[in-house]
Amino acid sequence: MSKKIAYIRRGPIPIANERVAGILGESFQDFEVEIIEVFDLIKSRKDILFTNLFHLAKEYGPQILLDKAKIRRYFFSTPYIFEKIKVLISDRLANDDYIFSFQIQSLFDGSIEGLPHFVYTDHTALANLSYQAFNRREFYAESWLELEKTIYQNATLNFTRSTNISRSLIDEYGCDPNRVICVYAGNNDNSTNIDLNHNKYTSNNILFVGIDWNRKGGPELIEAFKTVLKIHPEVHLTIVGSSPAVKLPNCEVIGQIPIGEVAQYYEESSIFCLPTKREPFGVVFVEAMQHKLPIVATDIGAIPDFVKNGENGYLVKPGNVEQLANALINLIEQPNKCQAFGERGYQIAMEKYTWPKVGIRIKESILSANVVANGC
């Protein structure tokens, strides 16, 4: 019997890539999880690395070569690199014996003929079209979109983090609903048992955690906070992850900090607000819920899966500053509601959004696919 699982990922970042390696190891303890880094495979072939720059210019225009951020964003989105990665992975897997392969994210096709293969993703390319803020002029090349379909078609099962991505796979990519399973996701914060500080809900501190300030709705939050201050001048706003040039009373910009230091800001806050305009998943929401914070967020993407309007937070329309301000004021004026919302959010997080629970769902689904013996 094969004794290895091929775990294929772009690299160790983001942290979820490491978490998934851990749950595979815990769920299938009779098998060794061998991590295969796609970036390492590509870096070993500098001819592929540089040739792909030519194909990036061909598919997305020569101006892309002047923008490092866009090169990083679209690097995996050419037919050339798609085919080369498939060959590199196939060659790599041919050197050993595996019981199945498992890839995180849908940037490449890690499947090889005859080997059961599983995909776990928080996005699809076509799901971007549902976001009002998405710039369609920056959409992926049609030639790559056709290849993206094969990622899901070649998978034994497609695991998703949210129901909107499951719907995308079924409705927009024609996947068999029986081969699409929402298993949710865990969070980056290792805290599992939070001692609730009931005074936190009267601290009047709104917390924002996000790196991409504009995409995460930072400018809209600032405008809403101005309205909040007119009614409640004692309220504070703490910004973690981003470093915008903001000059407002009671507004503290922390910027990027190590992940291990973010928990203290959750604990010192009474409300979590991230009015994001485009979001594949949004793990910070789950972290905030784990810290029993009420949530104010936008009704897009995966967010309605875990933020239940009127139960553990409020959902507003992206870019609607008035709705955002009203939701914040409503919570600021009702600490008891903040606490009730926080408790409900914690229940939702513990029921669905922990890596051990995700691991159980993935293991049960793989076992039901008869890939490995039920006794493993």
Buried (B, 14 or more C-beta within 10 A) or exposed (E): EBEBBBBBBBEEEBBBBEBBBBBBBBBBEEBBBBBBBBBEBBEEEEEBBEBBBEBBBBBBEEEBBEEEEBBEBBBBBBBBBBEBBBEBBBEBBEEEEBBBBBBBBBBBBBBBEEBBBBBBBBBBBBBBEBBEBBEEEEBBBEBBBEBBBBBBBBBBBBBBBBEBBBBBBBEBBEBEEEBBBBBBBBBBBEEEEBEBEEEBBEBBBBBBBBEBBEBBBBBBBBEBBBBBBEEBEEBBBBBBBBEBEBEEEBBEBBEEEEEEEBBEBBBBBBBBBBBBBBBBBBBBBBBBBBBBBBBBBBEBBBBBBBBBBEBBBBBBEBBBBEBBBBBBBBBBEBBEBBBBBBEBBBBBBBEBBBBEBBBBBBBEBBBEBEBBEEEB
